[in-house]
Amino acid sequence: MLKSELIAKLAVEYSHLRQEDLERVVNVILDEIGSALARGDRVELRGFGAFSVRQREARKGRNPRTGESVEVPAKSVPFFKAGKELRARVNGGEDPEAR
């Protein structure tokens, strides 16, 4: 689903709100998640999942074109872990960790 599709779906469900206002709300939510991750904070949306930042160590990589060895610097990467309810919905109502 694209952000524009999400906004359109919200506009149908909440027809008493203007689409421009819904777009602003979605943008604020996504901007705040991004800002929190940039600060190194964790964002948890109960029933959906948690966004966090993980550190990747520096390593030796390989240039696929030349085969030459290159140094890849350490970096921070965003990480998402799906919540229990989301995993259950994706798996057709079955939570794989419940076994």
C-alpha positions as CSV (number, residue, x, y, z in Angstrom):
1,M,0.0,0.0,0.0
2,L,1.3,3.4,-0.9
3,K,1.0,6.4,1.4
4,S,-1.5,8.0,-1.1
5,E,-3.6,4.8,-0.9
6,L,-3.6,4.9,2.9
7,I,-4.8,8.6,2.8
8,A,-7.5,7.8,0.3
9,K,-8.7,4.8,2.4
10,L,-8.8,7.0,5.5
11,A,-10.7,9.7,3.5
12,V,-13.4,7.1,2.7
13,E,-13.6,5.8,6.3
14,Y,-13.6,9.3,7.8
15,S,-15.6,11.2,5.3
16,H,-16.3,14.0,7.8
17,L,-12.6,15.0,7.6
18,R,-10.9,16.7,4.7
19,Q,-8.4,14.7,2.7
20,E,-5.8,17.5,3.1
21,D,-6.1,17.2,6.9
22,L,-5.8,13.4,6.8
23,E,-2.7,13.8,4.6
24,R,-1.2,16.2,7.2
25,V,-1.9,13.7,10.0
26,V,-0.3,10.8,8.2
27,N,2.8,13.0,7.3
28,V,3.1,14.1,11.0
29,I,3.0,10.5,12.2
30,L,5.6,9.3,9.7
31,D,7.8,12.3,10.4
32,E,7.7,11.7,14.1
33,I,8.6,8.1,13.7
34,G,11.5,9.1,11.5
35,S,12.6,11.8,14.0
36,A,12.5,9.4,16.9
37,L,14.6,6.8,15.0
38,A,17.1,9.6,14.1
39,R,17.5,10.3,17.8
40,G,18.1,6.6,18.4
41,D,14.7,6.1,20.2
42,R,12.4,3.1,19.8
43,V,8.9,3.5,18.5
44,E,6.3,0.9,19.5
45,L,2.8,0.7,18.1
46,R,0.9,-1.9,20.2
47,G,-0.6,-4.6,18.0
48,F,1.4,-3.5,15.0
49,G,5.1,-3.6,15.8
50,A,8.2,-1.7,16.9
51,F,10.7,0.4,15.0
52,S,14.2,0.7,16.3
53,V,17.7,1.4,15.1
54,R,20.4,-1.2,14.9
55,Q,24.1,-0.8,14.5
56,R,26.0,-2.5,11.7
57,E,29.7,-3.0,12.3
58,A,32.3,-2.0,9.8
59,R,33.2,-4.8,7.4
60,K,35.1,-5.7,4.3
61,G,32.9,-5.9,1.2
62,R,33.4,-6.6,-2.4
63,N,32.7,-4.4,-5.4
64,P,30.5,-6.7,-7.6
65,R,31.8,-5.1,-10.9
66,T,35.5,-5.4,-10.3
67,G,35.7,-8.0,-7.5
68,E,37.9,-5.5,-5.6
69,S,37.8,-5.6,-1.8
70,V,36.4,-2.4,-0.2
71,E,35.9,-1.2,3.3
72,V,32.2,-0.7,4.3
73,P,32.0,1.7,7.2
74,A,29.9,1.1,10.4
75,K,26.3,2.5,10.1
76,S,22.9,2.7,11.7
77,V,20.0,1.0,10.0
78,P,16.3,1.2,10.8
79,F,14.7,-2.1,11.9
80,F,11.1,-3.2,12.2
81,K,9.8,-6.1,14.3
82,A,6.2,-7.1,13.7
83,G,4.0,-7.3,16.8
84,K,2.2,-10.5,17.8
85,E,-1.2,-9.4,16.5
86,L,0.3,-8.3,13.1
87,R,2.1,-11.7,12.7
88,A,-1.1,-13.5,13.5
89,R,-3.0,-11.5,10.8
90,V,-0.3,-12.1,8.2
91,N,-0.3,-15.8,9.0
92,G,-4.1,-16.2,8.7
93,G,-4.9,-15.9,12.3
94,E,-2.2,-18.2,13.5
95,D,0.7,-16.9,15.7
96,P,3.8,-19.0,14.9
97,E,5.3,-18.2,18.4
98,A,2.2,-19.6,20.1
99,R,3.2,-23.2,19.3
